[in-house]
Amino acid sequence: MNKTLKTVLTAGVLTVISIGALWFAQRLLMPKYQRGVIEGSFTEEYYKEKVPHEVLIFGDCDAYENFSPIKMYEDCGISAYIRGSGEQYIWQSYYLLEDALRIETPEIVVVSVHSVQFNEPRFESYNRMTLDGMQWSPVKVDAINASMMEGETFLSYVFPILRYHERWSELTPTDWQCIFSKEITSHNGYYMRCDVKPYVGYPIQQPLLDTEFGDNAMYYLQKIVDLCESKGITLILVRAPLEYGWYPEWDENIQEFADANGVTYLNFNDYKDEMDLDLNTDTYDAGIHLNIFGAEKLSSFFGEYLVSNYDLTDYREVSEVAEVYAEKIEFYDFMKEDQLSEIEQYGELVNYGANAIE
């Protein structure tokens, strides 16, 4: 082997080793979101799905903490998935919808309007939880450009090690265990909580200085309407049956927008009696989000609404889909029983939720 060829081969091997080491370091240092704040896992978990979905739900915690797709399947045969994430801004809902349409075309798209109140991003950490898990495509590029805050760089999304390179001191056993693969944390995008903290009254909300939504937020809400219309998809706008974080003036604005665009808007606060919702037992954080008991009531009610008003497939009768859902139900029931046992033993959740112990 001549000297030149040997030099080239050596350089090539060193380059491959260096790239591999950087890739490994990046995988190690990126947050795994397997314990505690698991919402950061939700975006990427969608890509592991093995069944079609006729209903896709988008939004922030107003979506992923309040609807149970597994319950919708068990009661009504609906195959639904929540593409939710922490403080998911409405432009991110739009791009996650575009992203999903690369994979499948649902019959119905459901969008929580809760995040329309935000006209610009507020926290880089929430951007990361939504965007880092997206598969690379032109859609992800657009989503990043629409979401970046001052001080963020596009390159740090391409190479997350630039963002997380100082995380060495925060590494946990989970970081090492989940370098190459991660466990599913949600149930078709639903964040399960079985603990109960009754509603005792909401904090006084500050009066609105401006009742109108921002131009950027409304621009993307309109883009969602237009995209669904262009694909022949039925769009339903929703608000969870919880009064906190919402104003009557906003509700009126959304209703006017829905009427002007010929889409349905359901504020589930109007149906609490019909679904027998009880905030003494059906919330885990004093009425801000529903627990599993409240989410199952809402999901049963919404599932019945959907099958009564739209022509949807009963996937309980589609054997190859039913087989997958049988495994999903087993996982759902296991986690439900595990959480209830933990609550009985400790009086609270220790291994689940934001305060989970590593």
KOLVEXVO-992704 format. One line per 10 residues: number of its first residue (from 1); for each residue x, y, z of C-alpha. Coordinates in nm, 4 decimals, always signed. Each point is the difference from the previous one (the first is absolute). Example, Ala and Ser with C-alpha at 12.3 -4.5 7.8 and 13.67 -1.06 7.14 Angstrom:
1> +1.2300 -0.4500 +0.7800  +0.1370 +0.3440 -0.0660
***
This chain:
1> +0.0000 +0.0000 +0.0000  +0.1560 +0.3320 -0.1047  +0.0357 +0.2847 +0.2467  -0.2685 +0.2201 -0.1598  -0.2656 -0.2729 +0.0062  +0.0859 -0.0845 +0.3600  -0.0380 +0.3648 +0.0987  -0.3387 +0.0244 -0.1731  -0.1278 -0.3181 +0.1652  +0.1226 +0.1122 +0.3412
11> -0.1702 +0.3365 -0.0426  -0.3195 -0.1745 -0.1106  -0.0017 -0.2321 +0.3002  +0.0654 +0.2869 +0.2402  -0.2795 +0.2010 -0.1586  -0.2467 -0.2870 +0.0365  +0.1050 -0.0520 +0.3630  -0.0359 +0.3710 +0.0726  -0.3461 +0.0192 -0.1572  -0.1057 -0.3111 +0.1876
21> +0.1260 +0.1411 +0.3291  -0.1843 +0.3282 -0.0564  -0.3191 -0.1864 -0.0923  +0.0279 -0.2137 +0.3129  +0.0641 +0.3055 +0.2173  -0.2978 +0.1778 -0.1516  -0.2288 -0.2960 +0.0598  +0.1235 -0.0242 +0.3582  -0.0345 +0.3685 +0.0823  -0.3424 +0.0624 -0.1504
31> -0.2797 -0.0163 +0.2616  -0.1836 -0.3338 -0.0111  -0.3315 +0.1148 +0.1555  -0.0652 -0.3500 +0.1347  -0.0637 +0.1069 +0.3577  -0.1418 +0.3161 +0.1505  -0.0733 +0.2384 -0.2865  -0.0890 -0.2688 -0.2523  -0.1753 +0.2413 -0.2389  +0.3252 +0.0372 -0.1905
41> -0.0398 -0.3591 -0.1247  -0.3430 +0.0467 -0.1508  +0.0971 +0.1455 -0.3395  +0.2266 -0.2875 -0.0994  -0.2263 -0.2744 +0.1352  -0.2508 +0.0644 -0.2800  +0.2438 -0.1399 -0.2574  -0.0019 -0.3395 +0.1742  -0.3704 -0.0519 -0.0646  -0.1042 -0.3161 -0.1866
51> -0.3666 +0.0809 -0.0627  -0.1869 +0.2637 -0.2031  -0.1796 +0.2832 +0.1764  -0.3250 +0.1499 -0.1228  +0.0140 +0.2677 +0.2706  +0.3080 +0.2080 +0.0788  -0.0021 +0.2424 +0.2933  +0.2427 +0.2921 +0.0278  +0.0818 +0.2392 +0.2806  +0.1673 +0.0624 +0.3316
61> -0.0906 -0.1502 +0.3376  -0.3618 +0.0925 -0.0745  +0.0137 -0.2904 -0.2469  +0.2427 -0.2615 +0.1293  -0.1136 +0.0070 +0.3637  -0.3750 +0.0012 -0.0607  -0.0751 -0.2481 -0.2796  +0.0600 -0.3748 +0.0172  +0.0178 -0.1596 -0.3472  +0.0064 -0.3462 +0.1568
71> -0.3365 +0.0680 +0.1629  -0.1335 +0.1319 -0.3324  +0.1049 -0.3271 -0.1622  -0.1416 -0.2209 +0.2741  -0.3372 +0.1762 +0.0031  -0.0439 +0.0937 -0.3656  +0.2634 -0.1767 -0.2092  +0.1642 +0.3316 -0.0938  +0.3689 -0.0051 -0.0842  +0.1272 +0.3376 +0.1215
81> +0.3377 +0.1460 +0.0867  +0.0986 +0.3171 +0.1837  +0.2917 +0.1848 -0.1554  +0.0385 +0.2157 +0.3070  +0.2959 +0.1568 +0.1788  +0.0698 +0.2380 +0.2854  -0.1214 +0.3534 -0.0800  -0.0413 -0.0927 -0.3641  -0.0493 +0.3274 -0.1831  -0.2597 +0.0206 -0.2740
91> +0.2638 +0.0303 -0.2739  +0.1582 -0.3178 +0.1342  -0.3408 -0.1704 -0.0163  -0.0144 +0.1044 -0.3634  +0.3417 -0.1429 -0.0839  -0.0613 -0.3199 +0.1982  -0.3174 -0.0396 -0.2064  +0.1980 +0.0526 -0.3207  +0.2505 -0.2529 +0.1286  -0.2709 -0.2566 +0.0765
101> -0.1461 +0.0435 -0.3484  +0.3273 -0.1312 -0.1416  -0.0937 -0.3309 +0.1652  -0.3797 -0.0221 +0.0017  -0.3164 +0.1952 -0.0756  -0.2547 -0.0102 +0.2831  -0.3717 +0.0490 -0.0403  -0.0137 +0.2483 +0.2879  +0.2534 +0.2428 +0.1452  -0.0668 +0.1350 +0.3484
111> +0.1878 +0.3112 +0.1137  +0.0022 +0.1384 +0.3524  -0.0321 +0.3788 -0.0187  +0.1549 +0.0529 +0.3435  +0.3371 +0.1052 -0.1426  -0.1447 +0.2594 -0.2384  +0.0475 +0.2428 +0.2895  +0.3756 -0.0055 -0.0701  +0.1155 +0.2078 -0.2948  +0.3688 -0.0798 +0.0373
121> +0.2070 -0.2685 +0.1734  +0.0741 +0.0480 +0.3690  +0.2438 -0.2738 +0.1003  +0.2832 -0.1650 -0.1911  -0.0463 -0.3146 +0.2087  -0.3504 -0.0491 -0.1399  +0.1272 +0.0555 -0.3534  +0.2469 -0.2794 +0.0595  -0.2588 -0.2404 +0.1394  -0.2136 +0.0481 -0.3103
131> +0.2583 +0.0339 -0.2757  +0.2959 -0.2226 +0.0889  -0.2109 -0.3138 -0.0406  -0.1271 +0.0870 -0.3484  +0.1339 -0.2016 -0.2907  +0.2139 +0.2043 -0.2365  -0.1871 +0.1338 -0.3007  -0.0697 +0.3438 -0.1519  -0.2919 +0.0189 +0.2457  +0.2349 -0.0202 +0.2996
141> +0.2185 +0.2710 -0.1517  -0.3036 +0.2276 -0.0304  -0.1149 -0.0854 +0.3531  +0.3399 +0.0906 +0.1456  +0.0171 +0.3276 -0.1903  -0.3505 +0.0917 +0.1179  +0.0789 -0.0837 +0.3624  +0.3538 +0.1154 +0.0780  +0.0376 +0.2610 +0.2711  +0.2679 +0.2651 +0.0265
151> +0.3273 -0.1688 +0.0834  -0.0914 -0.3322 -0.1599  +0.1765 -0.1173 -0.3141  -0.1166 -0.2306 -0.2752  +0.3315 -0.1837 +0.0130  -0.0654 -0.1065 +0.3597  -0.3128 -0.1824 -0.1198  +0.1997 -0.1733 -0.2727  +0.2718 -0.0908 +0.2519  -0.1656 -0.0074 +0.3456
161> +0.3385 -0.0628 +0.1632  +0.0591 +0.3740 -0.0450  -0.2947 +0.0567 +0.2354  +0.0593 -0.2839 +0.2470  +0.3803 -0.0223 +0.0112  +0.0121 +0.1201 +0.3640  -0.2452 -0.2630 +0.1248  +0.2682 -0.2426 +0.1171  -0.0580 +0.0801 +0.3679  -0.3744 -0.0693 -0.0344
171> +0.0271 -0.3484 -0.1478  -0.2019 -0.2742 +0.1674  -0.0117 -0.3793 -0.0415  -0.2946 +0.0514 -0.2365  +0.2213 +0.2041 -0.2354  +0.2356 -0.2947 -0.0317  -0.2746 -0.2603 -0.0288  -0.1869 +0.1866 -0.2735  +0.2801 +0.1058 -0.2324  -0.1206 -0.2184 -0.2851
181> -0.3690 -0.0564 +0.0780  -0.2694 +0.1440 +0.2253  -0.3102 -0.1459 +0.1572  -0.3480 +0.1203 -0.0942  -0.1206 +0.2399 +0.2697  -0.3455 +0.0972 -0.1282  -0.3143 -0.1792 -0.1123  -0.0527 +0.1136 -0.3586  +0.1271 +0.3371 +0.1190  -0.2030 +0.0076 +0.3234
191> +0.1799 +0.0904 +0.3235  -0.1512 -0.2180 +0.2725  -0.0495 +0.1238 +0.3559  -0.2069 -0.1991 +0.2502  +0.0474 +0.2194 +0.3060  -0.2759 +0.2247 +0.1312  +0.0248 +0.3592 +0.1225  -0.3465 +0.1571 +0.0195  -0.0928 +0.3387 -0.1387  -0.0307 +0.2596 +0.2794
201> -0.0218 +0.3180 -0.2076  +0.2161 +0.1614 -0.2659  +0.2389 +0.2891 +0.0582  -0.1411 +0.3348 -0.1104  +0.0964 +0.0595 -0.3625  +0.1225 +0.3396 -0.1049  -0.2447 +0.1986 -0.2180  +0.0772 -0.0064 -0.3701  +0.1550 +0.3184 -0.1335  -0.0564 -0.1169 -0.3577
211> -0.2660 -0.2583 -0.0808  +0.1309 -0.0676 -0.3502  +0.2411 -0.2798 -0.0861  +0.3320 +0.0864 -0.1628  +0.0436 +0.0176 -0.3763  +0.2599 -0.2780 -0.0098  -0.2167 -0.2411 +0.1975  -0.3061 +0.0692 -0.2132  +0.2033 -0.0289 -0.3193  +0.0971 -0.3565 +0.0902
221> -0.3462 -0.0914 +0.1218  -0.1278 +0.1073 -0.3413  +0.2743 -0.2060 -0.1663  -0.1248 -0.3058 +0.1919  -0.3521 +0.0657 -0.1295  +0.1258 +0.0415 -0.3568  +0.2226 -0.3089 +0.0138  -0.2815 -0.2193 +0.1292  -0.2354 +0.1337 -0.2654  +0.2524 -0.0664 -0.2762
231> +0.0363 -0.3624 +0.1161  -0.3705 -0.0629 +0.0518  +0.0489 -0.0397 +0.3757  -0.2674 +0.0963 +0.2515  +0.1381 +0.2477 +0.2550  -0.1358 +0.0298 +0.3534  +0.1246 +0.2685 +0.2394  -0.0273 -0.0891 +0.3692  +0.0538 +0.1324 +0.3491  +0.0259 -0.2386 +0.2959
241> -0.2751 +0.0151 +0.2670  +0.2126 +0.2142 +0.2306  -0.0471 +0.3699 +0.0594  +0.3507 +0.0851 +0.1183  +0.2219 +0.1813 -0.2510  -0.2846 +0.1073 -0.2269  -0.2243 +0.3072 -0.0322  -0.3574 +0.0392 -0.1301  +0.1261 +0.2627 -0.2448  +0.2424 -0.2497 -0.1496
251> -0.2795 -0.2520 -0.0268  -0.2120 +0.2474 -0.1937  +0.2900 +0.0745 -0.2346  +0.0561 -0.3695 -0.0743  -0.3716 -0.0557 -0.0582  -0.0086 +0.2923 -0.2437  +0.3062 -0.1379 -0.1791  -0.1536 -0.3481 -0.0188  -0.3299 +0.1349 -0.1330  +0.1792 +0.2101 -0.2623
261> +0.1949 -0.3050 -0.1207  -0.2803 -0.2541 +0.0230  +0.1733 -0.2217 +0.2578  -0.1274 -0.1465 +0.3251  +0.1120 +0.1400 +0.3342  -0.0688 -0.2027 +0.3146  +0.0645 +0.1573 +0.3377  -0.0469 -0.3010 +0.2234  -0.0741 +0.2256 +0.2953  -0.3495 +0.0116 -0.1508
271> -0.0379 -0.3785 +0.0380  +0.1363 -0.0721 +0.3469  -0.3382 -0.1139 +0.1296  -0.0557 -0.2340 -0.2951  +0.3344 -0.1707 +0.0598  -0.0564 -0.0048 +0.3782  +0.3293 +0.1772 +0.0629  +0.0780 +0.0559 +0.3686  +0.3019 +0.2157 +0.0797  +0.0075 -0.1390 +0.3517
281> +0.1169 -0.3330 -0.1415  +0.0901 +0.0538 -0.3658  +0.3064 +0.2256 +0.0201  +0.3514 -0.0600 +0.1317  +0.1047 +0.3646 +0.0444  -0.3003 +0.1839 +0.1445  -0.1878 +0.0524 -0.3233  +0.2734 +0.1040 -0.2440  +0.0197 -0.3393 -0.1757  -0.2100 -0.3148 +0.0118
291> +0.1260 -0.3226 +0.1503  -0.0726 -0.3354 -0.1617  -0.3523 -0.0150 +0.1418  -0.0886 +0.3367 -0.1503  +0.1841 -0.0687 -0.3256  -0.1901 -0.3258 -0.0469  -0.3318 +0.1792 +0.0540  +0.0910 +0.2671 -0.2547  +0.1311 -0.2606 -0.2453  -0.3152 -0.2130 +0.0247
301> -0.2147 +0.3067 -0.0598  +0.2115 +0.1233 -0.2916  +0.0263 -0.3473 -0.1501  -0.3797 -0.0351 -0.0016  -0.0268 +0.3441 -0.1575  +0.2401 -0.0955 -0.2773  -0.1615 -0.3328 -0.0909  -0.3450 +0.1616 +0.0109  +0.0955 +0.2806 -0.2370  +0.2670 -0.1456 -0.2290
311> +0.0523 -0.3204 -0.1962  +0.2950 -0.1570 +0.1796  +0.1397 -0.3525 -0.0091  -0.0585 -0.2246 +0.2991  +0.3553 -0.1275 +0.0305  -0.1018 -0.2550 +0.2619  -0.1245 -0.1980 -0.3009  +0.3260 +0.0321 -0.1975  +0.2023 -0.2945 +0.1250  +0.3527 +0.1243 -0.0751
321> -0.0737 +0.3343 +0.1695  -0.1843 -0.1628 +0.2904  +0.3051 -0.2160 +0.0709  +0.2176 +0.3068 +0.0420  -0.2593 +0.1729 +0.2154  -0.0224 -0.3064 +0.2229  +0.3653 +0.0601 +0.0889  -0.0647 +0.3702 +0.0466  -0.2897 -0.0722 +0.2373  +0.2162 -0.2421 +0.1975
331> +0.2669 +0.2702 +0.0430  -0.2658 +0.2592 +0.0889  -0.1607 -0.2245 +0.2613  +0.3379 -0.0960 +0.1448  +0.1066 +0.3621 +0.0463  -0.3393 +0.0917 +0.1459  +0.0204 -0.2780 +0.2571  +0.3644 +0.0812 +0.0743  -0.0802 +0.3643 +0.0673  -0.2988 -0.0854 +0.2175
341> +0.2108 -0.2466 +0.2011  +0.2691 +0.2628 +0.0436  -0.2541 +0.2548 +0.1220  -0.1412 -0.2531 +0.2447  +0.3462 -0.0813 +0.1320  +0.1550 +0.3480 +0.0184  -0.2983 +0.2341 -0.0123  +0.1383 +0.1565 -0.3182  +0.1719 -0.0858 -0.3258  +0.3711 -0.0575 +0.0483
351> +0.1068 -0.1504 -0.3331  -0.2248 +0.2061 -0.2256  -0.0486 +0.3660 -0.0734  +0.2313 +0.3013 +0.0105  +0.1375 -0.0900 +0.3438  +0.0820 -0.3605 -0.0797  +0.3128 -0.1273 +0.1718  +0.2797 -0.1096 -0.2351
***
